[in-house]
Amino acid sequence: MNLNELHLALVSRSRNRLGFARTAGVSVPFLNYVLCPINFDEYEVSDTEALQAVGAFLELSNSDRLRMSFHVYAHYLACVRAMGSEYDDERDMLGGKAPPASHDDVWRLVTGSDLMVRKENDVLYVLVVSDCEWELDHGFCIIFRHGKELVKVSDLNCGSLEPEQPTDEPPDLASLDTIGGSYIISYERM
């Protein structure tokens, strides 16, 4: 999608049930060209800012998403450990589906995505908001600062968009703990 098409999508938006501006679906290379609507609060984020942040995000490819799989998988494992005592086994938690065989396989458990543009402390963020089998009530989001820098993978009740306690290295999966329900990343670019 070029910036003219993105601008047209922003101009022809509607309002969703929460009062946010919502565009028609735009083709998202990061999600293997799935059509996703863009949501933003018109009083918080201007059209120009939304265009800038989403334009940067749309430069990310499906290959970039696959390189970030480890972080989504780490979030999945954190949720499994946090909710594990509520279920007999992992399959029960996943509605009978098989657990992911690898970090790349975690995407099999992710469905439906929206993009959301938010502003916090004058910094723009693009959130990829998705449903997932391991967190049916809340789903999860992948948060990008300025639309391109991965900063956080979290459930939708993520609190601040910025990492609270960034880490320089991915955690050892064998000893992974959650930090407020989030897996926090401090990488500039994956």
GUDREN-936091 format. One record per residue (C-alpha): residue number from 1; residue in one letter; chain; x, y, z. Coordinates in steps of 0.2 Angstrom, whole numbers, padded with zeros to 4 digits. Last residue first. Layout:
{pt NUM,"a","A",{X,Y,Z}},
...
//
This chain:
{pt 190,"m","A",{0075,-0033,0076}},
{pt 189,"r","A",{0077,-0014,0078}},
{pt 188,"e","A",{0080,-0003,0093}},
{pt 187,"y","A",{0079,-0018,0105}},
{pt 186,"s","A",{0073,-0014,0122}},
{pt 185,"i","A",{0060,-0028,0124}},
{pt 184,"i","A",{0047,-0032,0137}},
{pt 183,"y","A",{0037,-0048,0139}},
{pt 182,"s","A",{0021,-0042,0147}},
{pt 181,"g","A",{0009,-0048,0160}},
{pt 180,"g","A",{0016,-0037,0173}},
{pt 179,"i","A",{0033,-0043,0171}},
{pt 178,"t","A",{0031,-0061,0167}},
{pt 177,"d","A",{0043,-0074,0171}},
{pt 176,"l","A",{0054,-0085,0160}},
{pt 175,"s","A",{0066,-0097,0168}},
{pt 174,"a","A",{0066,-0111,0154}},
{pt 173,"l","A",{0064,-0098,0141}},
{pt 172,"d","A",{0080,-0089,0145}},
{pt 171,"p","A",{0075,-0071,0143}},
{pt 170,"p","A",{0079,-0061,0127}},
{pt 169,"e","A",{0093,-0050,0130}},
{pt 168,"d","A",{0094,-0031,0134}},
{pt 167,"t","A",{0079,-0031,0145}},
{pt 166,"p","A",{0068,-0016,0148}},
{pt 165,"q","A",{0060,-0013,0164}},
{pt 164,"e","A",{0044,-0003,0162}},
{pt 163,"p","A",{0043,-0004,0143}},
{pt 162,"e","A",{0034,0010,0135}},
{pt 161,"l","A",{0015,0008,0130}},
{pt 160,"s","A",{0010,0010,0148}},
{pt 159,"g","A",{-0004,-0001,0155}},
{pt 158,"c","A",{-0003,-0018,0145}},
{pt 157,"n","A",{-0021,-0023,0148}},
{pt 156,"l","A",{-0021,-0029,0130}},
{pt 155,"d","A",{-0009,-0043,0134}},
{pt 154,"s","A",{0009,-0039,0130}},
{pt 153,"v","A",{0023,-0039,0118}},
{pt 152,"k","A",{0034,-0023,0120}},
{pt 151,"v","A",{0046,-0012,0112}},
{pt 150,"l","A",{0047,-0016,0093}},
{pt 149,"e","A",{0054,-0001,0084}},
{pt 148,"k","A",{0045,0003,0068}},
{pt 147,"g","A",{0028,0012,0070}},
{pt 146,"h","A",{0036,0026,0079}},
{pt 145,"r","A",{0037,0014,0094}},
{pt 144,"f","A",{0030,-0003,0090}},
{pt 143,"i","A",{0019,-0013,0102}},
{pt 142,"i","A",{0014,-0030,0099}},
{pt 141,"c","A",{-0003,-0034,0106}},
{pt 140,"f","A",{-0012,-0048,0115}},
{pt 139,"g","A",{-0029,-0056,0116}},
{pt 138,"h","A",{-0039,-0051,0132}},
{pt 137,"d","A",{-0052,-0065,0136}},
{pt 136,"l","A",{-0045,-0078,0124}},
{pt 135,"e","A",{-0027,-0077,0130}},
{pt 134,"w","A",{-0019,-0093,0124}},
{pt 133,"e","A",{-0029,-0095,0108}},
{pt 132,"c","A",{-0025,-0078,0102}},
{pt 131,"d","A",{-0034,-0062,0096}},
{pt 130,"s","A",{-0024,-0048,0089}},
{pt 129,"v","A",{-0020,-0030,0092}},
{pt 128,"v","A",{-0005,-0024,0082}},
{pt 127,"l","A",{-0001,-0008,0091}},
{pt 126,"v","A",{0007,0007,0082}},
{pt 125,"y","A",{0015,0019,0094}},
{pt 124,"l","A",{0018,0038,0093}},
{pt 123,"v","A",{0028,0047,0106}},
{pt 122,"d","A",{0021,0064,0114}},
{pt 121,"n","A",{0021,0056,0131}},
{pt 120,"e","A",{0009,0043,0125}},
{pt 119,"k","A",{0001,0043,0108}},
{pt 118,"r","A",{-0009,0029,0101}},
{pt 117,"v","A",{-0011,0021,0084}},
{pt 116,"m","A",{-0021,0005,0083}},
{pt 115,"l","A",{-0020,-0009,0070}},
{pt 114,"d","A",{-0032,-0023,0070}},
{pt 113,"s","A",{-0029,-0041,0069}},
{pt 112,"g","A",{-0039,-0057,0068}},
{pt 111,"t","A",{-0031,-0074,0073}},
{pt 110,"v","A",{-0015,-0080,0082}},
{pt 109,"l","A",{-0013,-0098,0087}},
{pt 108,"r","A",{-0004,-0103,0071}},
{pt 107,"w","A",{0007,-0088,0074}},
{pt 106,"v","A",{0015,-0098,0088}},
{pt 105,"d","A",{0023,-0110,0075}},
{pt 104,"d","A",{0038,-0098,0073}},
{pt 103,"h","A",{0043,-0100,0091}},
{pt 102,"s","A",{0042,-0119,0089}},
{pt 101,"a","A",{0030,-0134,0091}},
{pt 100,"p","A",{0016,-0123,0096}},
{pt 99,"p","A",{0004,-0131,0108}},
{pt 98,"a","A",{-0009,-0143,0100}},
{pt 97,"k","A",{-0027,-0136,0099}},
{pt 96,"g","A",{-0039,-0143,0112}},
{pt 95,"g","A",{-0046,-0126,0117}},
{pt 94,"l","A",{-0028,-0119,0119}},
{pt 93,"m","A",{-0029,-0120,0138}},
{pt 92,"d","A",{-0035,-0138,0137}},
{pt 91,"r","A",{-0021,-0142,0126}},
{pt 90,"e","A",{-0008,-0135,0138}},
{pt 89,"d","A",{-0013,-0147,0152}},
{pt 88,"d","A",{-0026,-0149,0166}},
{pt 87,"y","A",{-0030,-0131,0166}},
{pt 86,"e","A",{-0031,-0117,0180}},
{pt 85,"s","A",{-0013,-0121,0186}},
{pt 84,"g","A",{-0006,-0116,0170}},
{pt 83,"m","A",{-0012,-0098,0170}},
{pt 82,"a","A",{0004,-0089,0174}},
{pt 81,"r","A",{0015,-0102,0166}},
{pt 80,"v","A",{0005,-0103,0150}},
{pt 79,"c","A",{0004,-0084,0149}},
{pt 78,"a","A",{0023,-0082,0151}},
{pt 77,"l","A",{0025,-0096,0138}},
{pt 76,"y","A",{0014,-0086,0125}},
{pt 75,"h","A",{0024,-0070,0129}},
{pt 74,"a","A",{0040,-0079,0125}},
{pt 73,"y","A",{0032,-0086,0109}},
{pt 72,"v","A",{0028,-0068,0104}},
{pt 71,"h","A",{0045,-0063,0108}},
{pt 70,"f","A",{0053,-0077,0098}},
{pt 69,"s","A",{0042,-0074,0083}},
{pt 68,"m","A",{0050,-0057,0080}},
{pt 67,"r","A",{0061,-0063,0066}},
{pt 66,"l","A",{0045,-0070,0058}},
{pt 65,"r","A",{0036,-0053,0059}},
{pt 64,"d","A",{0051,-0045,0050}},
{pt 63,"s","A",{0050,-0058,0037}},
{pt 62,"n","A",{0032,-0054,0035}},
{pt 61,"s","A",{0038,-0036,0031}},
{pt 60,"l","A",{0039,-0020,0040}},
{pt 59,"e","A",{0037,-0004,0029}},
{pt 58,"l","A",{0019,-0004,0034}},
{pt 57,"f","A",{0024,0001,0051}},
{pt 56,"a","A",{0033,0017,0045}},
{pt 55,"g","A",{0017,0022,0035}},
{pt 54,"v","A",{0007,0018,0050}},
{pt 53,"a","A",{0017,0030,0061}},
{pt 52,"q","A",{0018,0044,0048}},
{pt 51,"l","A",{-0001,0043,0042}},
{pt 50,"a","A",{-0007,0042,0060}},
{pt 49,"e","A",{0004,0058,0064}},
{pt 48,"t","A",{-0003,0067,0049}},
{pt 47,"d","A",{-0021,0062,0053}},
{pt 46,"s","A",{-0019,0069,0070}},
{pt 45,"v","A",{-0018,0058,0086}},
{pt 44,"e","A",{-0026,0062,0102}},
{pt 43,"y","A",{-0042,0070,0097}},
{pt 42,"e","A",{-0044,0059,0082}},
{pt 41,"d","A",{-0042,0043,0093}},
{pt 40,"f","A",{-0035,0030,0082}},
{pt 39,"n","A",{-0040,0013,0074}},
{pt 38,"i","A",{-0033,0006,0058}},
{pt 37,"p","A",{-0043,-0008,0050}},
{pt 36,"c","A",{-0033,-0024,0045}},
{pt 35,"l","A",{-0032,-0033,0028}},
{pt 34,"v","A",{-0020,-0047,0029}},
{pt 33,"y","A",{-0005,-0044,0018}},
{pt 32,"n","A",{0007,-0057,0026}},
{pt 31,"l","A",{0004,-0049,0043}},
{pt 30,"f","A",{0020,-0038,0042}},
{pt 29,"p","A",{0014,-0033,0024}},
{pt 28,"v","A",{-0002,-0026,0030}},
{pt 27,"s","A",{-0016,-0023,0017}},
{pt 26,"v","A",{-0028,-0009,0024}},
{pt 25,"g","A",{-0045,-0013,0030}},
{pt 24,"a","A",{-0057,0001,0031}},
{pt 23,"t","A",{-0052,0015,0043}},
{pt 22,"r","A",{-0058,0017,0061}},
{pt 21,"a","A",{-0059,0034,0071}},
{pt 20,"f","A",{-0061,0030,0089}},
{pt 19,"g","A",{-0078,0033,0097}},
{pt 18,"l","A",{-0078,0016,0107}},
{pt 17,"r","A",{-0092,0009,0095}},
{pt 16,"n","A",{-0081,0013,0080}},
{pt 15,"r","A",{-0081,0029,0070}},
{pt 14,"s","A",{-0079,0030,0051}},
{pt 13,"r","A",{-0064,0033,0040}},
{pt 12,"s","A",{-0063,0039,0022}},
{pt 11,"v","A",{-0049,0052,0025}},
{pt 10,"l","A",{-0038,0038,0034}},
{pt 9,"a","A",{-0041,0026,0020}},
{pt 8,"l","A",{-0037,0039,0007}},
{pt 7,"h","A",{-0021,0043,0016}},
{pt 6,"l","A",{-0016,0025,0016}},
{pt 5,"e","A",{-0019,0024,-0003}},
{pt 4,"n","A",{-0009,0039,-0006}},
{pt 3,"l","A",{0005,0033,0006}},
{pt 2,"n","A",{0007,0017,-0004}},
{pt 1,"m","A",{0000,0000,0000}},
//
